[in-house]
Amino acid sequence: MAHFFDGIEGLRFDPASTGTAFRHYNPDEIVLGKRMEDHLRFAVAYWHSFAWPGGDPFGGQTFDRPWFGDTMELAKLKADVAFEMFDLLGVPYFCWHDADIRPEGATFAESRRNFEEIIDYFEGKMEACKTKLLWGTANLFSHRRFMSGAATNPDPDIFAWSAATVKLCMDATHKLGGENYVLWGGREGYETLLNTDLKRERQQAGRFLQMAVEYKHKIGFKGAILVEPKPQEPSKHQYDFDVATVYGFLKEFGLEGEVQMNIEQGHAILAGHSFEHELALASSLGLFGSIDMNRNDYQSGWDTDQFPNNVPEVALAYYEVLKAGGFTTGGTNFDAKLRRQSLDPVDLIAGHAGAMDVCARGFKAAAAMMEDGTLEAMRAERYAGWEKDASQAMLQSDFASIAARVEDSGIDPQPTSGRQEILENIVNRFV
């Protein structure tokens, strides 16, 4: 035992509790014919919960964790604390970057040995714990070597280092039974066009992703390859700007049948979209995979990665998840961190517990909207005209034929109400 959470008991479902407990999340509650835990598939983000020191753009470390440091002994202590927290929360999954879990070595080979030793340690921990790996990924953005990108770097040696790192992380994800592998291009973009060859960098990024897919098949990894869109920050412009941009990229490089998307609420907002827009678009394109659940501070304008607390927003997001058929290999990863003034162990537990409750409330509201069916019935009514044979035939016709039909029929179409306020009122019945 790591003893970091001494005095904190495992969380239970207790709607009447005034302490740290689940008031809405009951993992065994049956919703739409399935346990809530199996619907939501919660995951803890290793980087924010155990590696982040509490800094912000204007100030450094505020957290003083006993596992902070660059030794293997401390990395194993961090793992002990992490798995203790997974047990306290009862979460089914966790996620990591390579740099979160191992100390950086003086050489690639030393970093690899450190990483593989921790992966072996994880394997032992997972044998005694219900928590599994939702996905692994490589941190190709924090170290100074990646200041000009990883796959898109002008230096081919950094491209090579990045490819070797992703291979290592894919091997580890496969070994631990991970259900997905994520690529997030945190530095795959540019600061200024004055020193950037856009065409070359896109080609490098495309070939890099093709290699990842090829390696997935080579090692027999059955999980999904996921790309996580984000528009900016830290780069001025990132090539994986949003779902639509990534779809165009996948089409360009013949990867639309091989890659899905991990969509984050905060990134959607930064791209000028709603979370539910990005989820609906990914679903309509056949690319929906998994989600990072968090929120931004809407007054700050940057990616603050706060725990979710807005039930109506979460309900609309899960409504799109349910319309997409729910999660298969994906899940709800809390890519969220404490505020830098929240220093205590109980804060870490409470942040996740509150987020799990918010998600449970939002999910149950979304499920109730699905079962009620009013929203979908009104949507179907709005487009009913397109179900007619003549309307479908028109789509196979041409402008000249359509124009002649309009002239001959003497039709004078009038607009009908979109009923937005009524629809919003319907949603408010459930949230």
N, C-alpha and C positions, 0 to 999 in steps of 0.2 A: 504493500500500500504506500502511496505517495504522501498521504496525510495533509495535502494542501486543502482538501475540503472537509477536514475533521469537524464534526459537529453539525454537518449538513446531511440530512437524511435524503434517501432516494425519493423522487417526486412521485406522488400518487394523484389519481383523479379524485378530487374532493371539492364539489361545487360550493360548499359552505365554508371552505377554509379562508382564514384571514392572513395566512402565512404564504410561504412559497409552495404552491401546489398547482395542479392543473384544474381549472374551473370549467373548461370547455373541451379540452382534448382528452378523450377517453379512447385509448388505442384500440380497445376491443369493441367499441360501438359499431354496429352495422349500419352503413350508409350506402344506399344503392346496391345492396347485396354483398358488400365487402367491408372488411374491417377498416376503420379509419386509418390505422397505421399503414395498412397496405395501399390505401389510396394516396396518402400524403408523402410517405417515404422520406421522412425528415433526415437531414444530414447536417453535421457540424463541420464548419470550415476550420481546418487546422491552423491556417495562417492568421486569421483574425483573433481566434480564441487563445492561441498558445504562442504565437511568434511575434505578434504586433506589440510594440513597446509603449504605445499610447501617445505617439507624436502626431503633430499636424503640420501644415506648411509653415507655421510660424513658431513652433516650439517642439522640443525633443521629448525624450522618454519621460513618462509619468508613472508607468507601471514598474514595480520592483518584484519580479517573479523569481523564485528560487532556482528555476531551470535556465535562466538567461545566461548564455555563455557559449563558447565555441569548443566544447569537449564532447566526446562520445558519452561520457558519464552523464552529463547534463541533458544531452539529447534523449537518453533513455529515461531519465527522470521526467522530462517533458512528456514522453509517451506514457509513462505510468500515470501522470496527472490527467492526460487526455482520456485514457481509457477509464479512469475512475469517473470522470465527468460523463462519459458516454453511458456508463452504468447508472449514475444518478438520474440522468434525464431519460433513460430508456430509449435512446434514439437507435434506429436500425442501421444508420449509415454515417460515414464521415468521408471527408475529401482532403487531399493534400497537394501541395507543390513539393518538388524535391528539396528546395532550399528551406522549406519550413521544418523539415524533419531531420536534417543532417547538418553537421558543421561543414563549412567550406574548406576544402583541402588546398594545399599549395599547388597541386597539379590536378588535372582532370582525373587521373587514375586514383589519387588519394580521395577526392570527392566521391568517386564511384565506390570505392571500398567502404567509406563511411556510410554512404547511402544504402548499399547492399546489406551492411550489418544492421542498420535500422529496419530495413524491410524484413529481415529475418526476425528481428525483435517484435515487429508488428505481427508477423505471422503467429508467433507464440502467444501474443496477447489476444489475438482474434480467436484462437482456439478455445479460450476460456471466457469469451465475451460474445454476446449476441450481435454486436455491431459489426457490420460489413463495410466494404469499400464501395461507395457509389461511383467515385471516379478519382483518378490521379491526373496530374498535369505537371508540366515543367515551368519553373520560373525563369523566363527568358526576357526579363525586363528590369530587375532590381540591380544586378551587378553592373558596374561601370562599363564592362565589355559590351553590354547591350544598349549603350546610349544611342546608337544609330540603328537599332533594330536587331533582329536575330536572323530570320529567314530573309529579310529584306536588306540586310547590312551590306554596305559597299565593300567590305572586307570578306573574301571567300573563306578565310580561316574561321571567322565567327559563324558563318553559315555552317561550316563543318562541325564546330563545337556544339552549335545548337542542334544539329541533326543527331549527333552522338548523345546529347542529353535527352532528347525526345525518345530515342531508341531505348535508353536506360529506363526512362520513366514508363514507357509502354511495357517493357519486360516486367517491371515491378508491379504495374497495375494488373497485368495478366497473371502473375504469380499469386497475387493476393485475392484473385477472383473478382476484381473490379468489374462493374457493370457498364462502364463507359470510360472513354479517354477524351479529355478536353484540351483544345488548343485555344489560348487567348493571346492575341497579338498586341500586348500592351505597348510595345514600342514599334510595331509594324505600321509605320506611318512616317510623317515628316514634320519638321519644324519650319522649314522654308523650302519653297520650290527652287530657290537660287542654287541649291547644291543637290537637287534630287532628280533622278531619272525615273519618272513614274512608271514607264513601260517596263524597264528592266526590273524594278523592284516588284511589280505585280507578277512578272514571269517567275521570279525567284520564289515568291510566296506561293504561287500556284504549284510549282514543281515540288516545293517542300511538303505541301499538303498531300500531293499525289504520293510522295514517298511514304508519308505516314500511313496512308491507306494501304499501299503495297505491303508495308511491314506488318500491318494488322493481319492481313491474309497470310503472310509468310509464317507468322508465329501461331496462327490459329485462334487469335483473339476474337471472341464472339460478341463482345460488347459493341456499343455504338461509338463512332468517332464524332465528337461534337465541336463545333466552332462557336465561340461566344462573341457576339457583336458588341462593339463600343465605339462611339464616334470620335472621341478626343480624350485628352487628359489621361496620361501625361503628354502624348504627342498632340500637336496642333490639329492634325487630321490623321485618322487611322483608317486603313484600307477596309477593315471590317465594320464599317460605320453603323449599319443597322441590318435588319433581316433582309430587306430588299437588295441592299448592296451585296451582302454575302451571297444571296441567291444568284445574282448576276455573275459573281466571281466563280461560284461552283459550276454554273453553266459553261462559263468560258473554258474551264479546265476539265470538263467532263466528269465532275465529282458529285453532281446533284443526286445520284442514286446511292452514294457512298457515305455522305456526311449529313448529319443533322445539326440542330442548334441548341445551345444552352443559353437561355434568354434571361437577362437580369433586369429587374424592375428599375434600378437606378440608371442603368445604361440606356434603357428605353427612354426615360425622361430626358437624359442628356442629349439624345438624338432628336428630341422634339416630338416624341410619340407618347402614347399611353402604353402601359404594360400590356393591357389586353389587346391593343392594336398589333403589337409585335407577335404576341401569341397567336392571334387569329390569322395573321398573314403567314406565319411559319406553318400553321396547320393547313391552310389552304394550298400551300406549296408542297406539302408532304414532308416538311423538314422539322416538325416539332419533336424535341427530344427531352429536354430537362429545363429546370429553372433555378436561378439564384434569387432567393427571396430576401429583399431588404427594402430600404426606402432612402430617398435623399431629403435633405432639408431644402424645402423649396425656396427659401430666402437666400441660400448660400451660393447656388449656381455651380456646385461641384459635387463630386461623387463622395458623399459622406458615409455611405454604407451603414446606416442605422437599422436597428431591428424594426420589423414592420409593426405598425400599431393602428393602421387605418383599415377597419373591417370592410367598409364598402369597396375600397380599392382591391383588397384581397379577394373579395367575393367575385368581382368582375373578372379577375385573373383566373380564378379556379373555374369559373363558368366556361371560359375558353378552353381550359385544360380538359374539362369534362366533355365539351363538344368535340375535342380532338380525339376522344376515346380514352383519356386518362394517361397516366404514365405507364410505360413498359419497362425499359431499362433506366429511365430517368427518375427524378425525384425533386424534392424541395430542399435545396441546400441553403443554409443560412449564411450567405456571404455578407455577414454583418458583424460589427464590432462594438464594444462598449464605448461610451463617451470617455474621454481621457481623464475625467474627474471620478469615474466609477472604478475605484481601486481594489475593492475587496472580492474575495472568492465568491461570496454570495451574489454579487452583482453579475458575475458570469453565468451563474445558474439562473438567476431571475431574468436576465435578458433573453435567454433561450426559452425559458418556461413561458414568459409572456408572449413571445413570438409564436410559439407552438399553439397557445390558446387563441391568438388572433387568427392564425391560419385555420384552426379548427372551426372557429365561428364563421369565417368567410367561406370555408369549404361547405359547411352544412347549409349555409344560405344559398350557395351556388347549386348544391344538390337539390334543395327544395325548389329553386327556380326551374331546374330541369324537370323535376317530377310534375310541377304545376303545368308546364308546357305553354303558358300564355305567351311568353316572349317569342317562342318559335312559331306558334300559330299566327301571331301578328306579322312576323317576318314572312312566313309563307303566303299570307294573304296579300302582302304588299307586292310580291313578285308573281302572283297567280297568273297574270296575263301572259307571262313567258312560258307557262306550261301548255298553252294552246298549240295545236299543230301548225296553225298559220304563222305563229310567232317563231317557232323553231325553224320552219321552212324559210322564213325571212333571213335568218342567219346564214343560210346556204345560198342566198340570192345575191343580187348586186344593186348598186345605187340606182341604175336606170329602171330596173324592174320595180324596186321599192317606190321610186318617185311616181311611176305610172299607177301603182296601186293606190297611193295617196290621192292622186288626181281623180281616179275613177270612183273611189269610195266616198269622197267628200268628208272624210273624218275630220273632226275638230277636237283634238284631245285636250282635256282640261286637267290641271294638276290636282292631286289628291294629298291629303294631309299625311305627313310623316309621323305624326303623333309622338314626337320626342318626349314631351312633358308627361304624357300618359305612360309611356314606357319607363321613364325614370321613376314615376310614382309606383309602378309595379315592382321595380327593383327595391324601392324603399320599404315595401311591405315585408321584405325578407331580411333586410340588413338592419 
